Amino acid sequence: MAEGLTYLAVAYLGMLVAIGIWTWTVFTRSNNLEQRIHAVEEYFIRDKTEEQ
């Protein structure tokens, strides 16, 4: 009985760590994408103001 609970506890902790790593990766990629979008927007805004 104790072996099974130990296995489940280790599996549960491993799952939590995996979800944490995945969440961190998603937020990092999202932040990177947001910065790229902002840079493109700034480029087009600057380009339009130079044309006028």
Helices and strands as residue ranges (DSSP letters): H 2-51
